[in-house]
Amino acid sequence: LYKVTKGADGQWGTPVNMGKSVNTEGNEMFPFADTDNKLYFASNGHAGLGGLDIFQTDLNTLATVENLGFPINSRKDDFGMITDST
């Protein structure tokens, strides 16, 4: 996964790889960022319950990636998560 910043002039910057704490040798996909700067994404490269699982990290630090566990994740493929702050 990559992130990109939109400048005050409305122009998009250069995409930046989110690094090894997020990206693995597996597949990271279906990202969603909420208004609290949390990034949710599916991965089969991080330790999980089976297949693709949903993970969360803080976009400000990208320091730790958390598996959201059961009941969000199952032994099957879990593809994505969208949240609403309300």
C-alpha positions as CSV (number, residue, x, y, z in Angstrom):
1,L,0.0,0.0,0.0
2,Y,1.1,3.6,-0.7
3,K,-0.1,6.9,0.6
4,V,-0.1,10.3,-1.2
5,T,-0.7,13.8,0.1
6,K,-2.9,16.4,-1.6
7,G,-1.2,19.8,-1.3
8,A,-2.9,23.2,-0.6
9,D,-2.7,23.9,-4.3
10,G,-4.9,20.9,-5.0
11,Q,-2.1,18.9,-6.6
12,W,-1.3,15.3,-5.5
13,G,2.2,14.6,-4.3
14,T,4.4,11.6,-5.0
15,P,3.1,8.2,-3.8
16,V,5.1,6.8,-0.8
17,N,5.3,3.2,0.2
18,M,3.8,2.7,3.7
19,G,6.7,0.6,4.7
20,K,7.3,-2.9,6.2
21,S,5.0,-2.5,9.2
22,V,2.1,-2.4,6.8
23,N,3.3,-4.1,3.6
24,T,4.4,-7.7,3.6
25,E,5.5,-10.2,1.0
26,G,1.8,-11.2,0.8
27,N,-1.1,-9.1,-0.5
28,E,-2.4,-5.9,1.1
29,M,-5.5,-4.6,-0.5
30,F,-8.9,-2.9,-0.1
31,P,-7.6,0.1,2.1
32,F,-10.0,2.5,3.8
33,A,-9.0,5.5,5.9
34,D,-11.5,7.0,8.4
35,T,-11.8,10.5,9.8
36,D,-9.8,9.4,12.9
37,N,-6.8,8.6,10.8
38,K,-7.2,4.9,11.1
39,L,-6.3,2.8,8.1
40,Y,-8.2,-0.5,7.6
41,F,-7.0,-3.0,5.0
42,A,-7.1,-6.7,4.1
43,S,-3.9,-8.8,4.1
44,N,-2.9,-12.4,3.8
45,G,0.7,-11.5,4.7
46,H,0.2,-10.6,8.4
47,A,-0.6,-13.3,11.0
48,G,-4.4,-14.0,10.9
49,L,-7.3,-16.4,11.3
50,G,-7.1,-17.6,7.7
51,G,-7.0,-16.2,4.2
52,L,-7.4,-12.4,4.1
53,D,-8.0,-10.8,7.4
54,I,-8.8,-7.1,8.3
55,F,-6.1,-5.1,10.0
56,Q,-5.9,-1.6,11.4
57,T,-3.1,0.9,11.9
58,D,-2.8,4.6,12.8
59,L,-2.0,6.6,9.7
60,N,0.0,9.1,11.9
61,T,2.6,6.6,13.0
62,L,2.1,3.3,11.0
63,A,4.0,1.8,14.0
64,T,1.8,-1.2,14.8
65,V,-0.6,-3.2,12.7
66,E,-3.5,-4.8,14.7
67,N,-5.5,-7.8,13.5
68,L,-9.1,-7.0,14.4
69,G,-9.8,-10.6,15.3
70,F,-13.1,-12.4,15.7
71,P,-15.9,-11.5,14.9
72,I,-14.5,-9.0,12.3
73,N,-12.3,-11.8,10.9
74,S,-13.1,-15.4,10.1
75,R,-11.3,-18.5,8.8
76,K,-12.4,-17.4,5.3
77,D,-11.3,-14.3,3.3
78,D,-12.4,-11.0,4.9
79,F,-12.1,-8.3,2.3
80,G,-12.7,-4.9,3.7
81,M,-14.1,-2.6,6.4
82,I,-15.7,0.8,6.2
83,T,-16.4,2.9,9.3
84,D,-18.5,6.0,10.1
85,S,-17.5,8.2,13.0
86,T,-21.2,8.7,13.8
